[in-house]
Amino acid sequence: MAPGLRELQAALVTQLLSASCGESELPIAGDSIPAAARLRIHRHHVLSSLSKALAGTFCTVHRLVGEDCFKSLSRDFVQAEPPCGPVLAEYGATFPFYLDAHPLARELPYLADVARLDWALNRAFHSPLERPLAGADLAHVPTEELPLQRVRLTAGATVVRSAYPLARIWAACQPDAPEDDVELGVEGARLLVFRRPDDAGFVGLGEGEAAFVSSLVPGCSLEEAAIAAMGVEPGFDLPLAFARLLALGIMLRCSKDDLVTG
């Protein structure tokens, strides 16, 4: 019995992502160009396009390791973990974990964390813009009820932590960077990545701020988030941190739907 469409599609994917493209048993029609040659051409385009998509998403990693190394890394990753959907901006979530386990991590131990920052920036950039919480939204709330207010982060906002100075590494990899030498022995990074009106960006956080922001999940009150922050930084200045986060526009008041589904 002839294979069905699903079987043919699965076999084609296997052929396109295989380490080599030899003779194929797939029923590929052709005239002057042999089936194996047609398959090699298609395979080259698939791997090349997915590799370029990853280079666009993980641009800092790409600049760190160079074109040839990134091409090798990305093609191996594509063959091991091809995309599950058609939107290439959503492809690559597991690339940092792939780099964690790669031998290159012994030489560049910060590489996977750089990839996590790249991925967080990508997610934030493609997240919808939301109207953030403003000071005026809380003006009518009685002072004693402020600690009980429940807020969450705007879409795409997240905290990226690393034992390495990610912000300095990222800055050194930018095209207009004045220098590319980074001292790796300094304090690690706690970066808040978030959506801005025209792009995505990040700012550094203190230990208490990072704990506070990480606690802003649906259902958590400001008081509970402050307790988490003071647990790691006893001198945490809540009014100062809250004012800074308001200015950054990364918080929303929780709706009833947030509390039900969060």
Residue pairs with C-beta under 8 A, 6 or more apart in sequence:
3 11
8 26
8 27
11 26
12 26
13 82
15 21
15 24
15 26
15 39
15 43
16 39
16 42
16 43
16 46
16 47
17 43
17 46
17 47
17 78
17 79
17 82
18 79
19 79
21 36
21 39
21 40
21 43
22 36
23 36
24 35
24 36
24 39
26 35
26 39
28 35
28 38
28 39
29 35
30 38
47 75
47 78
47 79
50 74
50 78
50 82
50 83
50 88
50 91
51 70
51 71
51 74
51 75
51 78
53 88
53 91
53 92
54 70
54 74
54 77
54 78
54 91
54 92
54 95
55 62
55 70
55 74
57 89
57 91
57 92
57 95
57 118
57 119
57 122
58 70
58 92
58 95
58 115
58 118
58 119
59 118
60 114
60 115
60 117
60 118
60 169
60 170
60 173
61 70
61 99
61 111
61 114
61 115
61 118
62 70
63 173
64 108
64 111
64 114
64 169
64 173
65 73
65 104
65 108
65 111
69 104
73 99
73 102
73 104
77 95
77 98
80 98
81 94
81 98
83 90
83 91
85 91
89 122
89 126
90 126
92 119
92 122
93 119
95 115
95 119
96 112
96 113
96 115
96 116
96 119
97 112
99 105
99 111
99 112
99 115
100 112
104 111
105 111
105 112
109 164
110 162
110 163
110 164
110 166
110 169
110 184
113 160
113 162
113 163
113 164
113 166
113 189
114 166
114 169
114 170
116 160
116 162
117 160
117 162
117 166
117 170
117 191
117 193
117 202
120 158
120 160
120 191
120 193
120 202
121 193
121 200
121 201
121 202
122 200
123 156
123 158
123 193
124 156
124 157
124 158
124 193
124 194
124 195
124 200
125 156
125 195
125 199
125 200
126 156
127 154
127 155
127 156
127 195
128 155
129 195
129 197
130 154
130 155
130 252
131 252
132 154
132 246
132 249
132 250
132 251
132 252
133 151
133 246
133 249
133 251
133 252
133 253
134 246
135 246
137 253
138 146
138 149
141 149
146 222
147 221
147 222
147 223
147 226
148 221
148 222
148 223
149 221
149 222
149 253
150 218
150 219
150 220
150 221
150 222
150 253
150 254
150 258
150 259
151 216
151 222
151 251
151 252
151 253
151 254
152 216
152 217
152 218
152 251
152 252
152 254
152 258
152 262
153 194
153 213
153 216
153 250
153 251
153 252
154 194
154 195
154 249
154 250
154 251
154 252
155 195
156 193
156 194
156 195
156 200
157 192
157 193
157 194
157 195
157 213
157 250
158 192
158 193
158 194
159 190
159 191
159 192
159 193
159 205
159 210
159 213
159 214
160 166
160 189
160 190
160 191
160 193
160 202
161 188
161 189
161 190
161 191
161 210
162 188
162 189
162 191
163 188
164 184
164 188
164 189
165 182
165 183
165 184
165 186
165 187
165 188
165 189
166 188
166 189
166 191
167 189
167 191
167 202
167 204
168 182
168 183
168 186
169 182
171 177
172 179
172 180
172 181
172 182
173 180
189 204
190 204
190 205
190 206
190 207
190 209
190 210
191 202
191 203
191 204
191 205
192 202
192 203
192 204
192 205
192 209
192 210
192 213
192 248
192 250
193 200
193 201
193 202
194 200
194 201
194 202
194 248
194 249
194 250
203 248
205 213
206 233
206 236
206 241
207 232
207 233
208 229
208 230
208 232
208 233
208 235
208 236
208 237
208 241
209 229
209 236
209 241
209 244
209 245
211 225
211 228
211 229
211 231
211 232
211 233
212 225
212 226
212 228
212 229
212 236
212 238
212 241
212 245
213 225
213 245
213 250
214 228
215 224
215 225
215 228
215 229
216 225
216 251
217 262
218 254
218 258
218 259
218 261
218 262
219 254
219 258
219 259
219 262
222 242
226 236
226 238
229 236
229 238
229 241
230 236
245 251
254 262
